[in-house]
Amino acid sequence: MEHYTENTNESMDRLREEIHQQRQSPLTLAIRLRDLIRKTGMKQKELAKHLARSEAWVTRHLKLLEVNGLVRETLEAGLIRDADCASIFARLPQVEQENLVASAQAKGRVISRGACRCLLSKEGETSEQKENADETTSNDSVSDGDRCRALDFGKSS
C-alpha cells in the first residue's frame, strides 16, 4: 500500500476536476475511487474530504461496484448518469426498471432521478391514486422537471 505521493495528489486533483465537470460515468468514477482507496490506503471519509465531497457521496459511488443485472447494464449503457439515480433505480421493482429503460431508449433520453423517485413513490400509492396520476399524463419526457406526470408507466393500450 502506497502513501501519499505527488502523483497521488495530482491524480486526486484531476479526479476532483473531472467530478466537477461530470466527465466520468458513475461506474467509471466508482472504479477510480476504489483504486485510489486501494493505492493510498485512505479511508472513505478522508478521500471525500480531498475530493470536496461528502462521505455519503463516496459510499454511494462505491456501492455501484456491487450492482448486477439490469441496474449494471443500464449504468454501462449510459442510461443513468449519476449515483443517486442508480441507487433509486436499484430499489424499483424489476418491471418498473424495465419499463423505464424501454421508455428512455425509445425516446433517446437518459433516466433521471425524478423519474426514478416518482416511480418509487408510486409503489406506496393505492390503485385509485395511480389511476388518477395516469390520467394526468400529457407528455412523453423522462426529465426531472416533468417528473411523474410525464412518464409512460407501461399502461396497456
C-alpha positions as CSV (number, residue, x, y, z in Angstrom):
1,M,0.0,0.0,0.0
2,E,1.4,3.3,-1.1
3,H,1.3,6.5,0.9
4,Y,0.5,10.0,-0.5
5,T,2.9,11.0,-3.2
6,E,2.9,13.9,-5.6
7,N,1.4,11.6,-8.3
8,T,-1.5,10.7,-5.9
9,N,-2.2,14.4,-5.2
10,E,-2.1,15.0,-9.0
11,S,-4.5,12.1,-9.5
12,M,-6.9,13.4,-6.9
13,D,-6.7,16.9,-8.4
14,R,-7.5,15.5,-11.8
15,L,-10.3,13.4,-10.4
16,R,-11.8,16.4,-8.5
17,E,-11.8,18.4,-11.7
18,E,-13.4,15.5,-13.7
19,I,-16.1,15.1,-11.0
20,H,-16.8,18.8,-11.1
21,Q,-17.1,18.7,-14.9
22,Q,-19.1,15.5,-14.8
23,R,-16.7,13.8,-17.3
24,Q,-16.9,10.3,-15.9
25,S,-19.7,7.8,-15.9
26,P,-20.8,6.9,-12.3
27,L,-19.4,3.3,-12.8
28,T,-16.0,4.6,-14.1
29,L,-15.9,7.1,-11.2
30,A,-16.6,4.3,-8.7
31,I,-13.7,2.2,-10.1
32,R,-11.4,5.2,-9.9
33,L,-12.5,5.9,-6.3
34,R,-11.9,2.2,-5.3
35,D,-8.5,2.2,-7.0
36,L,-7.5,5.4,-5.2
37,I,-8.5,3.9,-1.8
38,R,-6.5,0.8,-2.6
39,K,-3.5,2.7,-3.8
40,T,-3.4,5.2,-0.9
41,G,-4.9,3.3,1.9
42,M,-7.2,6.3,2.6
43,K,-10.5,5.9,4.4
44,Q,-13.6,6.9,2.5
45,K,-14.0,10.0,4.8
46,E,-10.5,11.2,4.1
47,L,-10.9,10.7,0.3
48,A,-14.2,12.5,0.4
49,K,-12.5,15.5,2.1
50,H,-9.8,15.5,-0.6
51,L,-12.4,15.5,-3.3
52,A,-14.6,18.1,-1.6
53,R,-17.5,15.6,-1.4
54,S,-19.4,14.0,1.4
55,E,-18.5,10.6,2.7
56,A,-22.0,9.5,1.7
57,W,-21.3,10.6,-1.9
58,V,-18.2,8.4,-1.9
59,T,-20.1,5.5,-0.4
60,R,-22.9,5.8,-3.0
61,H,-20.4,5.6,-5.8
62,L,-18.6,2.6,-4.3
63,K,-21.9,0.7,-3.9
64,L,-22.3,0.9,-7.6
65,L,-19.5,-1.7,-7.9
66,E,-21.8,-4.2,-6.2
67,V,-24.8,-3.9,-8.5
68,N,-25.7,-6.5,-11.1
69,G,-28.4,-7.3,-13.6
70,L,-30.4,-4.6,-15.3
71,V,-29.0,-1.9,-12.9
72,R,-25.5,-2.7,-14.1
73,E,-26.5,-2.9,-17.7
74,T,-28.3,0.4,-17.5
75,L,-25.3,2.1,-16.0
76,E,-22.9,0.6,-18.6
77,A,-25.2,1.7,-21.4
78,G,-25.0,5.3,-20.1
79,L,-28.8,5.5,-19.4
80,I,-28.1,6.5,-15.8
81,R,-25.6,9.2,-15.3
82,D,-25.4,9.7,-11.6
83,A,-25.0,7.5,-8.5
84,D,-28.1,8.9,-6.8
85,C,-30.3,8.0,-9.7
86,A,-28.7,4.5,-9.8
87,S,-29.4,4.0,-6.1
88,I,-33.1,4.9,-6.5
89,F,-33.4,2.9,-9.7
90,A,-32.0,-0.2,-8.0
91,R,-34.8,0.0,-5.4
92,L,-37.5,-0.1,-8.1
93,P,-39.3,-3.4,-8.9
94,Q,-37.9,-5.2,-11.9
95,V,-40.9,-4.4,-14.1
96,E,-40.7,-0.7,-13.4
97,Q,-36.9,-0.8,-14.2
98,E,-37.7,-2.5,-17.5
99,N,-40.4,0.0,-18.3
100,L,-38.3,3.0,-17.5
101,V,-35.3,1.6,-19.6
102,A,-37.6,0.9,-22.5
103,S,-39.1,4.4,-22.3
104,A,-35.8,6.1,-22.1
105,Q,-34.3,4.1,-25.0
106,A,-37.4,4.7,-27.2
107,K,-37.1,8.5,-26.5
108,G,-33.3,8.6,-26.8
109,R,-33.1,10.1,-23.3
110,V,-31.3,9.2,-20.1
111,I,-33.2,8.2,-16.9
112,S,-33.5,11.0,-14.4
113,R,-33.5,11.0,-10.6
114,G,-37.0,12.5,-10.8
115,A,-38.4,9.7,-12.9
116,C,-37.0,7.0,-10.5
117,R,-38.2,8.9,-7.4
118,C,-41.6,9.3,-8.9
119,L,-41.9,5.6,-9.7
120,L,-40.6,4.6,-6.3
121,S,-43.1,6.9,-4.6
122,K,-45.9,5.4,-6.7
123,E,-45.1,2.0,-5.2
124,G,-46.8,3.1,-2.0
125,E,-49.9,4.6,-3.6
126,T,-53.3,3.0,-3.8
127,S,-54.6,1.9,-7.2
128,E,-57.0,4.8,-7.3
129,Q,-54.2,7.3,-6.8
130,K,-52.2,5.6,-9.6
131,E,-55.2,5.8,-11.9
132,N,-55.6,9.5,-11.2
133,A,-51.9,10.1,-11.8
134,D,-52.1,8.1,-15.1
135,E,-55.0,10.2,-16.3
136,T,-52.9,13.4,-16.0
137,T,-50.1,12.0,-18.2
138,S,-49.7,14.6,-21.0
139,N,-46.0,14.5,-22.1
140,D,-43.5,11.7,-23.1
141,S,-40.4,13.2,-21.4
142,V,-38.4,11.5,-18.8
143,S,-36.8,14.7,-17.3
144,D,-36.7,15.8,-13.7
145,G,-38.9,18.8,-14.4
146,D,-41.8,16.9,-15.8
147,R,-41.4,14.1,-13.2
148,C,-44.1,11.5,-12.8
149,R,-46.8,13.2,-14.8
150,A,-44.8,12.9,-18.0
151,L,-43.9,9.2,-17.8
152,D,-45.3,6.3,-19.6
153,F,-45.7,3.8,-16.8
154,G,-46.2,0.8,-19.1
155,K,-50.0,1.1,-19.3
156,S,-51.7,-1.3,-21.7
157,S,-53.3,0.4,-24.6
